[in-house]
Amino acid sequence: VPKEVHQNEARVAITPETVQRVIKKNGANFIVESGAGSGASISDQDYINAGAKIGTAKDAFSADVVLKIRPPQENPTLGDHEVNHIKEGSTLISFLYPGQNKPLVDQIRQKGITSFAMDQIPRITRAQTFDALSSMANIAGYKAVIMAAENFGRFFTGQMTAAGKLPPAKILVIGGGVAGLAAIATAKSLGAIVRGFDTRPAVKEQVESLGAEFLEVKGFNESGAGVGGYAKEMSKEFIEAEMKLFAKQCEEVDIVITTALIPGRPAPKLITKQMVELLKPGSVVVDLAAETGGNCELTEKDKVVTYNGVKIIGYTDLPSRMSGQSSALYSNNISKFFQSMINKSNEFNIDHKDEVVRGAIVTQNKELLWPNPNPPMLDASKTSKPKV
């Protein structure tokens, strides 16, 4: 378990609680790089108490199985690229985003490393316990609302006080995936009036069950449900009607949280400069799609931009800003995925007939196995929603 060196990354792939659980069940030996858990307030001694050994970065990368969060990169501690320190024939499990990181994937393949991408785990019921993307999206949705509250100059909940009546904040959440549903649940729990939008009709029930109003584009019999539970790109006519709906909402709401992503494509531009101008001064936009270009035209990656009195937040490290919680959830996801490939004899066994393994595997025996030629389908209505 190496220390993450990506800028502002405070998470760690495995927590001491997970170390203890895996050792007890499977008898594995853990080598944790010194300081790996410091960003998540976990000390080396915590790992030692759980049964792990503390070592150097080289020690961690020379293990039979390397567990990480971020894709391998240049490492200042090693003075070299991390892939160069992973042994041929060993296994790497981390977020890899193979569609965006083809040169890195090729480097991993040429080295003879077996690699699994946590971001490619199929979104099917059996794999929910491994679904790190959903775990991180859940945290990002929650944190987006907290950051909006920090930057918004009023209460979320309406109040009657001796000094007068305070209206509740009105919040629009675009995108009804895990992040969007988490944002809706959090905003409702803080007393705001919440409206949700998604192109997938199946999401309507989930949004309404959380107490929010579901907005729809009238006059279209078009579904945005795509492969694997994600949304797909809509027709030009639908998008035009959708943009009119968003413009009208921007005249009314105080906060806009956008979470819309299309796999393998830049994020769709849903909030234009003109729409931002319709928002009242003091309003806040939190763009959770900033990593892939943003849903708002004015979003700048990892920055807060103020335009016409409106703050536009484009941070891409929201899960890392809750490093303790994120590390605990990711640790559960990655360890249970790893353990699913350990047989009854405590041997690591990669079964390509297992649809979860086949979906997540990227390279093996110097061959590129991504993308999975037969991805399992998922109905958006079957995705889990956060509890209020």
Secondary structure, DSSP 4 states (H G I P E B T S, - for coil): -PPP-STT----S--HHHHHHHHHHH----EEETTTTGGGT--HHHHHHHT-EEE-HHHHHTSSEEE-SSPP-EETTTTEEGGGGSPTT-EEEE---TTT-HHHHHHHHHTT-EEEEGGGS--SGGGGGG-HHHHHHHHHHHHHHHHHHHHSSS-SS-EEETTEEEPPPEEEEE--SHHHHHHHHHHHHTT-EEEEE-S-TTHHHHHHHTTPEEE--TT-----B-GGG-B-PPPHHHHHHHHHHHHHHHTT-SEEEE----TTSPPP--B-HHHHHHSPTT-EEEETTGGGT-SBTT--TT-EEEETTEEEE--S-TGGGGHHHHHHHHHHHHHHHHHHTB-TTS-B---TTSHHHHHHEEEETTEE-PSPSSPPP--GGGS-----
